Amino acid sequence: MMTDDKNLKHVISAIVENQPGVLAHVSGMFAARGFNIDSLVVGRTEDPSQSRMTIVVLGDDYVLEQVRKQLEKLIHVVRVRDFSEGAFVERDLMLVRIFTPLDKRSDIISLVDLFRGKVVDVCRDSVMVELAGSESKLEAFLDLVKPFGIKELARTGVIAMQRGRAQVED
């Protein structure tokens, strides 16, 4: 990873206590320190008392180190892991409604199949597509369907887990 790029994406996972206000506390820490969150996803884990926050921040290695240190100081944060070292799997989920005149519908469906997506709703003048994968895959799909017209778009943001048998650090 290059360290001189000010817009380098860093993916961080924080295991936090599953309690009201934790998300506000963490996002408040980011705002107070002037760190910008590119993506933030929170969801339950295998342990109902904990949630996983997957946070994508833009910045250099200094920003990454400061974010990690500040997260580790928060009382409701159990563990912080950044994915800058080692292999990990990341996914983003997208729902997109695409304008589809009847004569172009088969073109859209072919693109959906090519990207291993799924048509989840069909209307007279549009289709809704579900697509999961890396951010670059989703962006590539969007670039190809933009000429048809995107009516609506919703994305989950990045989730990530380390590949292989990750050692849990306490």
CNS distance restraints for C-alpha pairs under 8 A (distance, minus, plus):
assign (resid   1 and name CA) (resid  84 and name CA) 7.46 0.50 0.50
assign (resid   2 and name CA) (resid   8 and name CA) 7.95 0.50 0.50
assign (resid   3 and name CA) (resid  60 and name CA) 5.71 0.50 0.50
assign (resid   3 and name CA) (resid  61 and name CA) 5.79 0.50 0.50
assign (resid   4 and name CA) (resid  60 and name CA) 6.45 0.50 0.50
assign (resid   5 and name CA) (resid  59 and name CA) 7.19 0.50 0.50
assign (resid   5 and name CA) (resid  60 and name CA) 5.95 0.50 0.50
assign (resid   6 and name CA) (resid  58 and name CA) 7.21 0.50 0.50
assign (resid   6 and name CA) (resid  59 and name CA) 4.64 0.50 0.50
assign (resid   6 and name CA) (resid  60 and name CA) 4.90 0.50 0.50
assign (resid   7 and name CA) (resid  58 and name CA) 4.98 0.50 0.50
assign (resid   7 and name CA) (resid  59 and name CA) 4.74 0.50 0.50
assign (resid   7 and name CA) (resid  60 and name CA) 6.77 0.50 0.50
assign (resid   8 and name CA) (resid  58 and name CA) 5.39 0.50 0.50
assign (resid   8 and name CA) (resid  59 and name CA) 5.25 0.50 0.50
assign (resid   8 and name CA) (resid  60 and name CA) 6.07 0.50 0.50
assign (resid   9 and name CA) (resid  56 and name CA) 6.49 0.50 0.50
assign (resid   9 and name CA) (resid  57 and name CA) 5.81 0.50 0.50
assign (resid   9 and name CA) (resid  58 and name CA) 4.74 0.50 0.50
assign (resid   9 and name CA) (resid  59 and name CA) 6.66 0.50 0.50
assign (resid  10 and name CA) (resid  56 and name CA) 5.50 0.50 0.50
assign (resid  10 and name CA) (resid  57 and name CA) 5.33 0.50 0.50
assign (resid  10 and name CA) (resid  58 and name CA) 6.26 0.50 0.50
assign (resid  10 and name CA) (resid  59 and name CA) 7.55 0.50 0.50
assign (resid  10 and name CA) (resid  64 and name CA) 6.89 0.50 0.50
assign (resid  10 and name CA) (resid  82 and name CA) 7.40 0.50 0.50
assign (resid  10 and name CA) (resid  83 and name CA) 7.25 0.50 0.50
assign (resid  10 and name CA) (resid  84 and name CA) 6.64 0.50 0.50
assign (resid  11 and name CA) (resid  54 and name CA) 6.98 0.50 0.50
assign (resid  11 and name CA) (resid  55 and name CA) 5.81 0.50 0.50
assign (resid  11 and name CA) (resid  56 and name CA) 4.59 0.50 0.50
assign (resid  11 and name CA) (resid  57 and name CA) 6.71 0.50 0.50
assign (resid  11 and name CA) (resid  82 and name CA) 5.97 0.50 0.50
assign (resid  11 and name CA) (resid  83 and name CA) 5.67 0.50 0.50
assign (resid  11 and name CA) (resid  84 and name CA) 7.18 0.50 0.50
assign (resid  11 and name CA) (resid 160 and name CA) 7.65 0.50 0.50
assign (resid  12 and name CA) (resid  54 and name CA) 5.74 0.50 0.50
assign (resid  12 and name CA) (resid  55 and name CA) 5.12 0.50 0.50
assign (resid  12 and name CA) (resid  56 and name CA) 6.27 0.50 0.50
assign (resid  12 and name CA) (resid  57 and name CA) 7.98 0.50 0.50
assign (resid  12 and name CA) (resid  80 and name CA) 7.14 0.50 0.50
assign (resid  12 and name CA) (resid  81 and name CA) 5.74 0.50 0.50
assign (resid  12 and name CA) (resid  82 and name CA) 4.24 0.50 0.50
assign (resid  12 and name CA) (resid  83 and name CA) 6.13 0.50 0.50
assign (resid  13 and name CA) (resid  52 and name CA) 6.69 0.50 0.50
assign (resid  13 and name CA) (resid  53 and name CA) 5.61 0.50 0.50
assign (resid  13 and name CA) (resid  54 and name CA) 4.57 0.50 0.50
assign (resid  13 and name CA) (resid  55 and name CA) 6.26 0.50 0.50
assign (resid  13 and name CA) (resid  80 and name CA) 5.77 0.50 0.50
assign (resid  13 and name CA) (resid  81 and name CA) 5.15 0.50 0.50
assign (resid  13 and name CA) (resid  82 and name CA) 6.11 0.50 0.50
assign (resid  13 and name CA) (resid  83 and name CA) 7.85 0.50 0.50
assign (resid  13 and name CA) (resid 160 and name CA) 7.47 0.50 0.50
assign (resid  14 and name CA) (resid  52 and name CA) 5.74 0.50 0.50
assign (resid  14 and name CA) (resid  53 and name CA) 5.06 0.50 0.50
assign (resid  14 and name CA) (resid  54 and name CA) 6.52 0.50 0.50
assign (resid  14 and name CA) (resid  55 and name CA) 7.91 0.50 0.50
assign (resid  14 and name CA) (resid  71 and name CA) 7.87 0.50 0.50
assign (resid  14 and name CA) (resid  77 and name CA) 6.72 0.50 0.50
assign (resid  14 and name CA) (resid  78 and name CA) 7.33 0.50 0.50
assign (resid  14 and name CA) (resid  79 and name CA) 5.64 0.50 0.50
assign (resid  14 and name CA) (resid  80 and name CA) 4.41 0.50 0.50
assign (resid  14 and name CA) (resid  81 and name CA) 6.35 0.50 0.50
assign (resid  15 and name CA) (resid  50 and name CA) 6.52 0.50 0.50
assign (resid  15 and name CA) (resid  51 and name CA) 5.77 0.50 0.50
assign (resid  15 and name CA) (resid  52 and name CA) 4.64 0.50 0.50
assign (resid  15 and name CA) (resid  53 and name CA) 6.32 0.50 0.50
assign (resid  15 and name CA) (resid  77 and name CA) 6.09 0.50 0.50
assign (resid  15 and name CA) (resid  78 and name CA) 5.39 0.50 0.50
assign (resid  15 and name CA) (resid  79 and name CA) 5.14 0.50 0.50
assign (resid  15 and name CA) (resid  80 and name CA) 6.46 0.50 0.50
assign (resid  16 and name CA) (resid  22 and name CA) 7.60 0.50 0.50
assign (resid  16 and name CA) (resid  50 and name CA) 5.53 0.50 0.50
assign (resid  16 and name CA) (resid  51 and name CA) 5.36 0.50 0.50
assign (resid  16 and name CA) (resid  52 and name CA) 6.28 0.50 0.50
assign (resid  16 and name CA) (resid  53 and name CA) 7.28 0.50 0.50
assign (resid  16 and name CA) (resid  76 and name CA) 5.60 0.50 0.50
assign (resid  16 and name CA) (resid  77 and name CA) 4.35 0.50 0.50
assign (resid  16 and name CA) (resid  78 and name CA) 5.24 0.50 0.50
assign (resid  16 and name CA) (resid  79 and name CA) 7.12 0.50 0.50
assign (resid  17 and name CA) (resid  22 and name CA) 7.43 0.50 0.50
assign (resid  17 and name CA) (resid  49 and name CA) 6.06 0.50 0.50
assign (resid  17 and name CA) (resid  50 and name CA) 4.58 0.50 0.50
assign (resid  17 and name CA) (resid  51 and name CA) 6.25 0.50 0.50
assign (resid  17 and name CA) (resid  76 and name CA) 5.33 0.50 0.50
assign (resid  17 and name CA) (resid  77 and name CA) 6.44 0.50 0.50
assign (resid  17 and name CA) (resid  78 and name CA) 6.86 0.50 0.50
assign (resid  18 and name CA) (resid  22 and name CA) 7.46 0.50 0.50
assign (resid  18 and name CA) (resid  44 and name CA) 7.86 0.50 0.50
assign (resid  18 and name CA) (resid  48 and name CA) 7.31 0.50 0.50
assign (resid  18 and name CA) (resid  49 and name CA) 5.14 0.50 0.50
assign (resid  18 and name CA) (resid  50 and name CA) 4.53 0.50 0.50
assign (resid  18 and name CA) (resid  51 and name CA) 5.34 0.50 0.50
assign (resid  19 and name CA) (resid  49 and name CA) 7.96 0.50 0.50
assign (resid  21 and name CA) (resid  25 and name CA) 6.11 0.50 0.50
assign (resid  22 and name CA) (resid  26 and name CA) 6.18 0.50 0.50
assign (resid  22 and name CA) (resid  76 and name CA) 6.77 0.50 0.50
assign (resid  23 and name CA) (resid  27 and name CA) 6.07 0.50 0.50
assign (resid  24 and name CA) (resid  28 and name CA) 5.79 0.50 0.50
assign (resid  25 and name CA) (resid  29 and name CA) 6.29 0.50 0.50
assign (resid  26 and name CA) (resid  30 and name CA) 6.58 0.50 0.50
assign (resid  26 and name CA) (resid  71 and name CA) 7.35 0.50 0.50
assign (resid  26 and name CA) (resid  74 and name CA) 7.77 0.50 0.50
assign (resid  27 and name CA) (resid  31 and name CA) 6.33 0.50 0.50
assign (resid  28 and name CA) (resid  32 and name CA) 6.00 0.50 0.50
assign (resid  29 and name CA) (resid  33 and name CA) 6.24 0.50 0.50
assign (resid  29 and name CA) (resid  70 and name CA) 7.62 0.50 0.50
assign (resid  30 and name CA) (resid  34 and name CA) 6.11 0.50 0.50
assign (resid  30 and name CA) (resid  35 and name CA) 5.03 0.50 0.50
assign (resid  30 and name CA) (resid  36 and name CA) 6.86 0.50 0.50
assign (resid  30 and name CA) (resid  37 and name CA) 7.50 0.50 0.50
assign (resid  30 and name CA) (resid  67 and name CA) 7.78 0.50 0.50
assign (resid  31 and name CA) (resid  35 and name CA) 6.09 0.50 0.50
assign (resid  31 and name CA) (resid  36 and name CA) 7.31 0.50 0.50
assign (resid  35 and name CA) (resid  57 and name CA) 7.58 0.50 0.50
assign (resid  35 and name CA) (resid  63 and name CA) 7.76 0.50 0.50
assign (resid  35 and name CA) (resid  67 and name CA) 7.70 0.50 0.50
assign (resid  36 and name CA) (resid  57 and name CA) 6.28 0.50 0.50
assign (resid  36 and name CA) (resid  58 and name CA) 6.94 0.50 0.50
assign (resid  37 and name CA) (resid  55 and name CA) 6.94 0.50 0.50
assign (resid  37 and name CA) (resid  56 and name CA) 6.11 0.50 0.50
assign (resid  37 and name CA) (resid  57 and name CA) 5.04 0.50 0.50
assign (resid  37 and name CA) (resid  58 and name CA) 7.31 0.50 0.50
assign (resid  38 and name CA) (resid  55 and name CA) 7.56 0.50 0.50
assign (resid  38 and name CA) (resid  56 and name CA) 5.28 0.50 0.50
assign (resid  38 and name CA) (resid  57 and name CA) 5.29 0.50 0.50
assign (resid  38 and name CA) (resid  58 and name CA) 6.62 0.50 0.50
assign (resid  39 and name CA) (resid  54 and name CA) 7.81 0.50 0.50
assign (resid  39 and name CA) (resid  55 and name CA) 5.71 0.50 0.50
assign (resid  39 and name CA) (resid  56 and name CA) 4.93 0.50 0.50
assign (resid  39 and name CA) (resid  57 and name CA) 7.17 0.50 0.50
assign (resid  39 and name CA) (resid 157 and name CA) 5.35 0.50 0.50
assign (resid  39 and name CA) (resid 158 and name CA) 6.48 0.50 0.50
assign (resid  40 and name CA) (resid  53 and name CA) 6.86 0.50 0.50
assign (resid  40 and name CA) (resid  54 and name CA) 5.75 0.50 0.50
assign (resid  40 and name CA) (resid  55 and name CA) 4.64 0.50 0.50
assign (resid  40 and name CA) (resid  56 and name CA) 6.49 0.50 0.50
assign (resid  40 and name CA) (resid 157 and name CA) 6.35 0.50 0.50
assign (resid  40 and name CA) (resid 158 and name CA) 7.30 0.50 0.50
assign (resid  41 and name CA) (resid  53 and name CA) 5.60 0.50 0.50
assign (resid  41 and name CA) (resid  54 and name CA) 5.22 0.50 0.50
assign (resid  41 and name CA) (resid  55 and name CA) 6.63 0.50 0.50
assign (resid  41 and name CA) (resid 156 and name CA) 7.01 0.50 0.50
assign (resid  41 and name CA) (resid 157 and name CA) 6.10 0.50 0.50
assign (resid  41 and name CA) (resid 158 and name CA) 6.79 0.50 0.50
assign (resid  41 and name CA) (resid 159 and name CA) 6.68 0.50 0.50
assign (resid  42 and name CA) (resid  51 and name CA) 6.64 0.50 0.50
assign (resid  42 and name CA) (resid  52 and name CA) 5.66 0.50 0.50
assign (resid  42 and name CA) (resid  53 and name CA) 4.48 0.50 0.50
assign (resid  42 and name CA) (resid  54 and name CA) 6.50 0.50 0.50
assign (resid  43 and name CA) (resid  51 and name CA) 5.44 0.50 0.50
assign (resid  43 and name CA) (resid  52 and name CA) 5.55 0.50 0.50
assign (resid  43 and name CA) (resid  53 and name CA) 6.78 0.50 0.50
assign (resid  44 and name CA) (resid  48 and name CA) 6.56 0.50 0.50
assign (resid  44 and name CA) (resid  50 and name CA) 6.52 0.50 0.50
assign (resid  44 and name CA) (resid  51 and name CA) 4.44 0.50 0.50
assign (resid  44 and name CA) (resid  52 and name CA) 6.24 0.50 0.50
assign (resid  45 and name CA) (resid  50 and name CA) 6.11 0.50 0.50
assign (resid  45 and name CA) (resid  51 and name CA) 5.31 0.50 0.50
assign (resid  45 and name CA) (resid  52 and name CA) 6.19 0.50 0.50
assign (resid  47 and name CA) (resid  51 and name CA) 7.82 0.50 0.50
assign (resid  54 and name CA) (resid 158 and name CA) 6.84 0.50 0.50
assign (resid  54 and name CA) (resid 159 and name CA) 5.60 0.50 0.50
assign (resid  54 and name CA) (resid 160 and name CA) 6.73 0.50 0.50
assign (resid  55 and name CA) (resid 158 and name CA) 7.66 0.50 0.50
assign (resid  56 and name CA) (resid 158 and name CA) 7.33 0.50 0.50
assign (resid  57 and name CA) (resid  64 and name CA) 7.58 0.50 0.50
assign (resid  58 and name CA) (resid  63 and name CA) 7.99 0.50 0.50
assign (resid  59 and name CA) (resid  63 and name CA) 5.54 0.50 0.50
assign (resid  59 and name CA) (resid  64 and name CA) 6.87 0.50 0.50
assign (resid  60 and name CA) (resid  64 and name CA) 6.51 0.50 0.50
assign (resid  61 and name CA) (resid  65 and name CA) 6.14 0.50 0.50
assign (resid  62 and name CA) (resid  66 and name CA) 6.21 0.50 0.50
assign (resid  63 and name CA) (resid  67 and name CA) 6.13 0.50 0.50
assign (resid  64 and name CA) (resid  68 and name CA) 6.22 0.50 0.50
assign (resid  65 and name CA) (resid  69 and name CA) 6.17 0.50 0.50
assign (resid  66 and name CA) (resid  70 and name CA) 6.07 0.50 0.50
assign (resid  67 and name CA) (resid  71 and name CA) 6.06 0.50 0.50
assign (resid  68 and name CA) (resid  72 and name CA) 6.13 0.50 0.50
assign (resid  68 and name CA) (resid  80 and name CA) 6.85 0.50 0.50
assign (resid  68 and name CA) (resid  82 and name CA) 7.81 0.50 0.50
assign (resid  69 and name CA) (resid  73 and name CA) 6.47 0.50 0.50
assign (resid  70 and name CA) (resid  74 and name CA) 6.89 0.50 0.50
assign (resid  71 and name CA) (resid  77 and name CA) 6.81 0.50 0.50
assign (resid  71 and name CA) (resid  80 and name CA) 7.19 0.50 0.50
assign (resid  72 and name CA) (resid  77 and name CA) 6.33 0.50 0.50
assign (resid  72 and name CA) (resid  78 and name CA) 7.80 0.50 0.50
assign (resid  72 and name CA) (resid  79 and name CA) 7.06 0.50 0.50
assign (resid  72 and name CA) (resid  80 and name CA) 6.49 0.50 0.50
assign (resid  73 and name CA) (resid  77 and name CA) 7.66 0.50 0.50
assign (resid  78 and name CA) (resid 170 and name CA) 7.86 0.50 0.50
assign (resid  79 and name CA) (resid 169 and name CA) 7.33 0.50 0.50
assign (resid  79 and name CA) (resid 170 and name CA) 6.71 0.50 0.50
assign (resid  83 and name CA) (resid  87 and name CA) 7.44 0.50 0.50
assign (resid  83 and name CA) (resid  88 and name CA) 6.73 0.50 0.50
assign (resid  83 and name CA) (resid 162 and name CA) 7.20 0.50 0.50
assign (resid  86 and name CA) (resid 162 and name CA) 7.44 0.50 0.50
assign (resid  86 and name CA) (resid 163 and name CA) 7.95 0.50 0.50
assign (resid  87 and name CA) (resid 162 and name CA) 6.13 0.50 0.50
assign (resid  87 and name CA) (resid 163 and name CA) 5.55 0.50 0.50
assign (resid  88 and name CA) (resid 160 and name CA) 6.70 0.50 0.50
assign (resid  88 and name CA) (resid 161 and name CA) 5.58 0.50 0.50
assign (resid  88 and name CA) (resid 162 and name CA) 4.06 0.50 0.50
assign (resid  88 and name CA) (resid 163 and name CA) 4.68 0.50 0.50
assign (resid  89 and name CA) (resid 160 and name CA) 5.47 0.50 0.50
assign (resid  89 and name CA) (resid 161 and name CA) 5.51 0.50 0.50
assign (resid  89 and name CA) (resid 162 and name CA) 6.23 0.50 0.50
assign (resid  89 and name CA) (resid 163 and name CA) 6.25 0.50 0.50
assign (resid  90 and name CA) (resid 133 and name CA) 7.46 0.50 0.50
assign (resid  90 and name CA) (resid 134 and name CA) 6.11 0.50 0.50
assign (resid  90 and name CA) (resid 158 and name CA) 6.35 0.50 0.50
assign (resid  90 and name CA) (resid 159 and name CA) 5.54 0.50 0.50
assign (resid  90 and name CA) (resid 160 and name CA) 4.22 0.50 0.50
assign (resid  90 and name CA) (resid 161 and name CA) 6.72 0.50 0.50
assign (resid  91 and name CA) (resid 132 and name CA) 6.43 0.50 0.50
assign (resid  91 and name CA) (resid 133 and name CA) 4.73 0.50 0.50
assign (resid  91 and name CA) (resid 134 and name CA) 4.95 0.50 0.50
assign (resid  91 and name CA) (resid 135 and name CA) 7.14 0.50 0.50
assign (resid  91 and name CA) (resid 158 and name CA) 5.55 0.50 0.50
assign (resid  91 and name CA) (resid 159 and name CA) 5.45 0.50 0.50
assign (resid  91 and name CA) (resid 160 and name CA) 6.48 0.50 0.50
assign (resid  92 and name CA) (resid 132 and name CA) 5.56 0.50 0.50
assign (resid  92 and name CA) (resid 133 and name CA) 5.45 0.50 0.50
assign (resid  92 and name CA) (resid 134 and name CA) 5.87 0.50 0.50
assign (resid  92 and name CA) (resid 135 and name CA) 6.12 0.50 0.50
assign (resid  92 and name CA) (resid 138 and name CA) 7.81 0.50 0.50
assign (resid  92 and name CA) (resid 155 and name CA) 7.05 0.50 0.50
assign (resid  92 and name CA) (resid 156 and name CA) 6.06 0.50 0.50
assign (resid  92 and name CA) (resid 157 and name CA) 5.35 0.50 0.50
assign (resid  92 and name CA) (resid 158 and name CA) 4.75 0.50 0.50
assign (resid  92 and name CA) (resid 159 and name CA) 6.44 0.50 0.50
assign (resid  93 and name CA) (resid 130 and name CA) 7.32 0.50 0.50
assign (resid  93 and name CA) (resid 131 and name CA) 5.87 0.50 0.50
assign (resid  93 and name CA) (resid 132 and name CA) 4.38 0.50 0.50
assign (resid  93 and name CA) (resid 133 and name CA) 6.73 0.50 0.50
assign (resid  93 and name CA) (resid 155 and name CA) 5.66 0.50 0.50
assign (resid  93 and name CA) (resid 156 and name CA) 5.37 0.50 0.50
assign (resid  93 and name CA) (resid 157 and name CA) 6.99 0.50 0.50
assign (resid  93 and name CA) (resid 158 and name CA) 7.92 0.50 0.50
assign (resid  94 and name CA) (resid 129 and name CA) 7.87 0.50 0.50
assign (resid  94 and name CA) (resid 130 and name CA) 5.75 0.50 0.50
assign (resid  94 and name CA) (resid 131 and name CA) 5.27 0.50 0.50
assign (resid  94 and name CA) (resid 132 and name CA) 6.26 0.50 0.50
assign (resid  94 and name CA) (resid 138 and name CA) 7.47 0.50 0.50
assign (resid  94 and name CA) (resid 153 and name CA) 7.28 0.50 0.50
assign (resid  94 and name CA) (resid 154 and name CA) 5.71 0.50 0.50
assign (resid  94 and name CA) (resid 155 and name CA) 4.36 0.50 0.50
assign (resid  94 and name CA) (resid 156 and name CA) 6.50 0.50 0.50
assign (resid  95 and name CA) (resid 128 and name CA) 6.64 0.50 0.50
assign (resid  95 and name CA) (resid 129 and name CA) 5.54 0.50 0.50
assign (resid  95 and name CA) (resid 130 and name CA) 4.71 0.50 0.50
assign (resid  95 and name CA) (resid 131 and name CA) 6.59 0.50 0.50
assign (resid  95 and name CA) (resid 153 and name CA) 5.92 0.50 0.50
assign (resid  95 and name CA) (resid 154 and name CA) 5.28 0.50 0.50
assign (resid  95 and name CA) (resid 155 and name CA) 6.45 0.50 0.50
assign (resid  96 and name CA) (resid 128 and name CA) 5.47 0.50 0.50
assign (resid  96 and name CA) (resid 129 and name CA) 5.30 0.50 0.50
assign (resid  96 and name CA) (resid 130 and name CA) 6.79 0.50 0.50
assign (resid  96 and name CA) (resid 150 and name CA) 7.13 0.50 0.50
assign (resid  96 and name CA) (resid 151 and name CA) 7.61 0.50 0.50
assign (resid  96 and name CA) (resid 152 and name CA) 5.73 0.50 0.50
assign (resid  96 and name CA) (resid 153 and name CA) 4.47 0.50 0.50
assign (resid  96 and name CA) (resid 154 and name CA) 6.41 0.50 0.50
assign (resid  97 and name CA) (resid 126 and name CA) 6.42 0.50 0.50
assign (resid  97 and name CA) (resid 127 and name CA) 5.55 0.50 0.50
assign (resid  97 and name CA) (resid 128 and name CA) 4.19 0.50 0.50
assign (resid  97 and name CA) (resid 129 and name CA) 6.36 0.50 0.50
assign (resid  97 and name CA) (resid 150 and name CA) 6.06 0.50 0.50
assign (resid  97 and name CA) (resid 151 and name CA) 5.36 0.50 0.50
assign (resid  97 and name CA) (resid 152 and name CA) 5.06 0.50 0.50
assign (resid  97 and name CA) (resid 153 and name CA) 6.42 0.50 0.50
assign (resid  98 and name CA) (resid 126 and name CA) 5.37 0.50 0.50
assign (resid  98 and name CA) (resid 127 and name CA) 5.50 0.50 0.50
assign (resid  98 and name CA) (resid 128 and name CA) 6.34 0.50 0.50
assign (resid  98 and name CA) (resid 129 and name CA) 7.78 0.50 0.50
assign (resid  98 and name CA) (resid 145 and name CA) 7.37 0.50 0.50
assign (resid  98 and name CA) (resid 148 and name CA) 6.83 0.50 0.50
assign (resid  98 and name CA) (resid 149 and name CA) 5.84 0.50 0.50
assign (resid  98 and name CA) (resid 150 and name CA) 4.63 0.50 0.50
assign (resid  98 and name CA) (resid 151 and name CA) 5.57 0.50 0.50
assign (resid  98 and name CA) (resid 152 and name CA) 7.29 0.50 0.50
assign (resid  99 and name CA) (resid 125 and name CA) 5.89 0.50 0.50
assign (resid  99 and name CA) (resid 126 and name CA) 4.40 0.50 0.50
assign (resid  99 and name CA) (resid 127 and name CA) 6.82 0.50 0.50
assign (resid  99 and name CA) (resid 148 and name CA) 5.92 0.50 0.50
assign (resid  99 and name CA) (resid 149 and name CA) 5.21 0.50 0.50
assign (resid  99 and name CA) (resid 150 and name CA) 6.11 0.50 0.50
assign (resid  99 and name CA) (resid 151 and name CA) 6.25 0.50 0.50
assign (resid 100 and name CA) (resid 104 and name CA) 5.96 0.50 0.50
assign (resid 100 and name CA) (resid 105 and name CA) 5.35 0.50 0.50
assign (resid 100 and name CA) (resid 108 and name CA) 7.43 0.50 0.50
assign (resid 100 and name CA) (resid 125 and name CA) 5.28 0.50 0.50
assign (resid 100 and name CA) (resid 126 and name CA) 4.68 0.50 0.50
assign (resid 100 and name CA) (resid 127 and name CA) 6.61 0.50 0.50
assign (resid 100 and name CA) (resid 148 and name CA) 6.68 0.50 0.50
assign (resid 100 and name CA) (resid 149 and name CA) 7.95 0.50 0.50
assign (resid 101 and name CA) (resid 105 and name CA) 6.19 0.50 0.50
assign (resid 101 and name CA) (resid 125 and name CA) 5.61 0.50 0.50
assign (resid 101 and name CA) (resid 126 and name CA) 7.27 0.50 0.50
assign (resid 102 and name CA) (resid 124 and name CA) 7.99 0.50 0.50
assign (resid 102 and name CA) (resid 125 and name CA) 7.27 0.50 0.50
assign (resid 104 and name CA) (resid 108 and name CA) 6.65 0.50 0.50
assign (resid 105 and name CA) (resid 109 and name CA) 6.26 0.50 0.50
assign (resid 106 and name CA) (resid 110 and name CA) 6.07 0.50 0.50
assign (resid 107 and name CA) (resid 111 and name CA) 6.43 0.50 0.50
assign (resid 108 and name CA) (resid 112 and name CA) 6.24 0.50 0.50
assign (resid 108 and name CA) (resid 145 and name CA) 7.36 0.50 0.50
assign (resid 109 and name CA) (resid 113 and name CA) 6.18 0.50 0.50
assign (resid 109 and name CA) (resid 119 and name CA) 7.52 0.50 0.50
assign (resid 110 and name CA) (resid 114 and name CA) 6.12 0.50 0.50
assign (resid 111 and name CA) (resid 115 and name CA) 6.24 0.50 0.50
assign (resid 111 and name CA) (resid 141 and name CA) 7.75 0.50 0.50
assign (resid 112 and name CA) (resid 116 and name CA) 6.12 0.50 0.50
assign (resid 112 and name CA) (resid 117 and name CA) 4.91 0.50 0.50
assign (resid 112 and name CA) (resid 118 and name CA) 6.40 0.50 0.50
assign (resid 112 and name CA) (resid 119 and name CA) 7.33 0.50 0.50
assign (resid 112 and name CA) (resid 129 and name CA) 7.34 0.50 0.50
assign (resid 113 and name CA) (resid 117 and name CA) 5.81 0.50 0.50
assign (resid 113 and name CA) (resid 118 and name CA) 7.23 0.50 0.50
assign (resid 115 and name CA) (resid 131 and name CA) 7.65 0.50 0.50
assign (resid 115 and name CA) (resid 137 and name CA) 7.86 0.50 0.50
assign (resid 115 and name CA) (resid 141 and name CA) 7.26 0.50 0.50
assign (resid 116 and name CA) (resid 131 and name CA) 7.24 0.50 0.50
assign (resid 117 and name CA) (resid 129 and name CA) 6.75 0.50 0.50
assign (resid 117 and name CA) (resid 130 and name CA) 5.68 0.50 0.50
assign (resid 117 and name CA) (resid 131 and name CA) 4.56 0.50 0.50
assign (resid 117 and name CA) (resid 132 and name CA) 7.07 0.50 0.50
assign (resid 118 and name CA) (resid 129 and name CA) 5.61 0.50 0.50
assign (resid 118 and name CA) (resid 130 and name CA) 5.17 0.50 0.50
assign (resid 118 and name CA) (resid 131 and name CA) 6.57 0.50 0.50
assign (resid 119 and name CA) (resid 127 and name CA) 6.74 0.50 0.50
assign (resid 119 and name CA) (resid 128 and name CA) 5.83 0.50 0.50
assign (resid 119 and name CA) (resid 129 and name CA) 4.48 0.50 0.50
assign (resid 119 and name CA) (resid 130 and name CA) 6.28 0.50 0.50
assign (resid 120 and name CA) (resid 127 and name CA) 7.62 0.50 0.50
assign (resid 120 and name CA) (resid 128 and name CA) 5.64 0.50 0.50
assign (resid 120 and name CA) (resid 129 and name CA) 5.71 0.50 0.50
assign (resid 120 and name CA) (resid 130 and name CA) 6.49 0.50 0.50
assign (resid 121 and name CA) (resid 127 and name CA) 5.64 0.50 0.50
assign (resid 121 and name CA) (resid 128 and name CA) 4.91 0.50 0.50
assign (resid 121 and name CA) (resid 129 and name CA) 7.22 0.50 0.50
assign (resid 122 and name CA) (resid 126 and name CA) 6.17 0.50 0.50
assign (resid 122 and name CA) (resid 127 and name CA) 4.48 0.50 0.50
assign (resid 122 and name CA) (resid 128 and name CA) 6.38 0.50 0.50
assign (resid 123 and name CA) (resid 127 and name CA) 6.02 0.50 0.50
assign (resid 131 and name CA) (resid 138 and name CA) 7.14 0.50 0.50
assign (resid 132 and name CA) (resid 138 and name CA) 7.28 0.50 0.50
assign (resid 133 and name CA) (resid 137 and name CA) 6.06 0.50 0.50
assign (resid 133 and name CA) (resid 138 and name CA) 6.61 0.50 0.50
assign (resid 134 and name CA) (resid 138 and name CA) 6.51 0.50 0.50
assign (resid 135 and name CA) (resid 139 and name CA) 6.11 0.50 0.50
assign (resid 135 and name CA) (resid 158 and name CA) 7.61 0.50 0.50
assign (resid 136 and name CA) (resid 140 and name CA) 6.06 0.50 0.50
assign (resid 137 and name CA) (resid 141 and name CA) 6.31 0.50 0.50
assign (resid 138 and name CA) (resid 142 and name CA) 6.23 0.50 0.50
assign (resid 139 and name CA) (resid 143 and name CA) 6.17 0.50 0.50
assign (resid 140 and name CA) (resid 144 and name CA) 6.48 0.50 0.50
assign (resid 141 and name CA) (resid 145 and name CA) 6.38 0.50 0.50
assign (resid 142 and name CA) (resid 146 and name CA) 5.87 0.50 0.50
assign (resid 143 and name CA) (resid 147 and name CA) 7.97 0.50 0.50
assign (resid 145 and name CA) (resid 149 and name CA) 6.81 0.50 0.50
assign (resid 145 and name CA) (resid 150 and name CA) 7.27 0.50 0.50
assign (resid 146 and name CA) (resid 150 and name CA) 5.91 0.50 0.50
assign (resid 162 and name CA) (resid 166 and name CA) 6.21 0.50 0.50
